[in-house]
Amino acid sequence: MKKLFIAALAALLFIGAKENKEESSSNIWYRPGIDEASQASVIYKLDMSKGYAVADQSGILIIVLDADTGEQVAIVFPNGGF
């Protein structure tokens, strides 16, 4: 009985760890862009869980981190006036 309980507990912990890993990877977005230095097309891997947004009358600014380099990336959308 004790071994069965330990096996069930280990299975639950394994399933919980797998679910947490999948949940954290869902916050990664891919965005095409242009590298400023080489003017080549690149795909940025953005970590949407670490960032913030600022909005005013003219635009919405979203600041997130590049998952590979840790650099801040700004995404800007127009706000109103259409």
Backbone bond lengths (Angstrom), bond angles and torsions (degrees), N, CA, C in turn:
res aa  C-N    CA-C-N  psi(-1)  N-CA   C-N-CA  omega(-1)  CA-C   N-CA-C  phi
1 M - - - 1.449 - - 1.533 111.05 -
2 K 1.328 115.22 -39.80 1.460 120.28 -179.46 1.536 110.80 -64.90
3 K 1.339 116.99 -40.85 1.459 120.73 179.53 1.528 110.94 -66.39
4 L 1.319 116.83 -37.59 1.463 121.05 178.06 1.527 110.82 -64.05
5 F 1.317 116.94 -42.53 1.468 121.69 178.24 1.528 110.71 -62.41
6 I 1.323 117.60 -44.05 1.466 121.89 179.79 1.525 110.34 -65.59
7 A 1.329 117.90 -39.87 1.462 120.84 178.39 1.527 111.44 -65.50
8 A 1.329 116.77 -41.35 1.470 120.18 178.51 1.524 110.42 -65.62
9 L 1.319 117.87 -41.64 1.462 121.79 178.32 1.531 111.03 -63.16
10 A 1.318 116.75 -42.75 1.465 120.59 178.76 1.533 110.61 -64.33
11 A 1.322 118.05 -39.02 1.462 121.46 178.40 1.523 110.76 -64.56
12 L 1.321 117.79 -42.25 1.464 120.96 177.94 1.528 111.77 -63.99
13 L 1.306 117.18 -41.02 1.464 120.47 178.18 1.524 110.93 -64.70
14 F 1.327 117.33 -39.85 1.456 121.23 179.02 1.527 110.94 -64.85
15 I 1.334 116.91 -43.89 1.464 121.10 179.12 1.525 110.09 -65.06
16 G 1.325 118.03 -41.32 1.465 121.80 178.40 1.513 111.96 -63.18
17 A 1.321 117.73 -40.55 1.472 120.99 179.08 1.528 110.19 -66.76
18 K 1.319 117.44 -37.88 1.463 120.87 179.54 1.527 110.24 -66.79
19 E 1.332 117.94 -41.31 1.460 121.37 179.22 1.522 111.22 -64.51
20 N 1.327 118.08 -40.76 1.465 121.00 179.18 1.518 111.17 -64.55
21 K 1.325 117.56 -37.59 1.462 120.69 179.48 1.524 110.19 -66.16
22 E 1.322 117.18 -42.44 1.459 120.41 179.42 1.524 110.86 -66.61
23 E 1.327 116.76 -37.21 1.458 120.15 -179.46 1.523 111.10 -65.71
24 S 1.316 117.49 -40.32 1.456 119.62 -178.12 1.531 111.63 -70.47
25 S 1.322 117.93 -29.40 1.458 119.38 -179.66 1.522 112.11 -77.43
26 S 1.333 118.50 -14.23 1.458 120.10 -179.99 1.525 111.61 -75.63
27 N 1.318 118.22 -11.29 1.455 121.96 178.30 1.524 112.40 -89.56
28 I 1.315 118.35 7.77 1.456 122.49 177.69 1.530 108.35 -96.82
29 W 1.316 116.10 122.81 1.465 122.30 177.33 1.518 108.33 -113.85
30 Y 1.320 117.08 149.46 1.453 122.75 177.51 1.521 108.68 -110.53
31 R 1.326 115.90 131.22 1.463 120.56 -177.04 1.529 109.46 -134.63
32 P 1.319 117.83 126.84 1.464 119.68 175.87 1.525 110.53 -72.80
33 G 1.309 115.91 148.85 1.457 120.95 179.26 1.518 110.39 -161.08
34 I 1.326 114.99 -174.55 1.463 121.21 179.53 1.520 108.35 -121.15
35 D 1.323 115.91 128.96 1.461 121.54 176.02 1.523 108.70 -70.92
36 E 1.332 116.32 124.35 1.464 120.21 -175.91 1.523 112.81 -64.94
37 A 1.309 117.59 -34.45 1.465 120.75 -176.68 1.529 112.23 -72.88
38 S 1.322 116.70 -47.10 1.472 119.35 -174.07 1.525 113.58 -104.44
39 Q 1.330 118.09 -5.40 1.462 123.53 -177.81 1.534 111.84 58.40
40 A 1.314 117.36 26.27 1.465 122.32 178.42 1.524 109.75 -98.38
41 S 1.314 116.27 154.25 1.460 121.13 177.17 1.525 109.74 -73.83
42 V 1.316 115.77 135.02 1.458 121.79 177.68 1.528 108.40 -135.02
43 I 1.326 115.65 161.76 1.459 121.17 173.83 1.519 107.04 -115.15
44 Y 1.330 115.94 118.47 1.452 121.88 179.67 1.515 109.72 -85.76
45 K 1.324 116.47 139.46 1.455 123.23 175.89 1.525 106.25 -104.15
46 L 1.338 116.79 103.06 1.460 122.08 -171.68 1.520 110.98 -99.73
47 D 1.333 115.58 131.82 1.464 121.95 176.79 1.529 107.79 -92.70
48 M 1.330 116.52 99.89 1.458 121.71 -174.97 1.527 112.72 -75.74
49 S 1.335 118.68 -9.74 1.460 120.24 179.84 1.526 111.60 -80.22
50 K 1.324 117.63 -17.68 1.460 121.73 -179.91 1.518 108.58 -117.88
51 G 1.312 116.89 96.78 1.445 120.35 -179.05 1.513 110.87 177.79
52 Y 1.311 115.06 -176.66 1.455 120.53 179.01 1.518 109.30 -153.00
53 A 1.331 115.49 166.90 1.461 121.19 -179.10 1.519 109.55 -130.14
54 V 1.334 115.46 146.33 1.459 123.17 176.67 1.525 106.72 -131.70
55 A 1.331 116.33 136.55 1.463 120.14 179.80 1.518 109.45 -132.72
56 D 1.329 115.68 143.66 1.458 122.26 171.54 1.522 107.55 -138.16
57 Q 1.314 117.96 -165.81 1.459 120.76 -176.23 1.529 112.91 -69.11
58 S 1.316 117.96 -25.86 1.457 119.72 -175.42 1.524 114.44 -98.47
59 G 1.318 119.70 -24.29 1.458 119.22 -176.42 1.509 114.19 -164.88
60 I 1.314 114.74 168.85 1.458 123.62 175.22 1.520 106.87 -117.78
61 L 1.317 116.82 125.05 1.461 123.27 -178.58 1.520 108.56 -114.04
62 I 1.331 116.41 121.81 1.462 121.92 177.92 1.522 107.32 -113.60
63 I 1.329 116.51 123.55 1.464 122.57 178.49 1.527 107.93 -108.95
64 V 1.333 116.83 121.35 1.464 122.57 178.03 1.524 108.75 -130.62
65 L 1.325 116.51 172.43 1.458 121.09 179.99 1.521 111.04 -103.83
66 D 1.322 115.80 141.42 1.453 121.45 171.14 1.526 106.90 -72.40
67 A 1.331 117.19 123.40 1.460 121.19 -175.19 1.525 112.48 -66.04
68 D 1.325 118.10 -26.89 1.461 120.63 -178.07 1.528 112.46 -84.01
69 T 1.336 117.54 -43.80 1.468 120.73 -173.87 1.519 113.66 -104.86
70 G 1.341 118.10 -20.58 1.462 120.90 -177.45 1.523 113.34 83.00
71 E 1.327 117.74 3.75 1.460 121.26 179.05 1.525 110.47 -76.76
72 Q 1.335 115.99 152.37 1.450 120.85 176.42 1.527 110.13 -78.26
73 V 1.323 115.72 138.67 1.460 122.71 178.08 1.524 107.31 -124.87
74 A 1.330 116.75 130.42 1.459 122.07 -179.72 1.522 110.05 -101.02
75 I 1.327 116.10 132.99 1.451 123.10 173.98 1.515 106.47 -118.59
76 V 1.339 117.54 125.68 1.463 121.97 -173.85 1.526 109.69 -119.73
77 F 1.330 115.39 133.37 1.462 122.84 176.11 1.518 108.92 -124.42
78 P 1.335 118.66 142.84 1.477 119.95 174.15 1.537 109.66 -70.13
79 N 1.323 115.73 148.34 1.456 121.22 -178.12 1.528 108.95 -124.36
80 G 1.320 117.00 105.02 1.445 121.71 176.47 1.518 113.06 78.27
81 G 1.347 114.94 -175.32 1.450 121.64 177.05 1.505 115.05 73.21
82 F 1.322 118.76 25.65 1.455 120.81 -177.68 1.489 110.80 -87.26
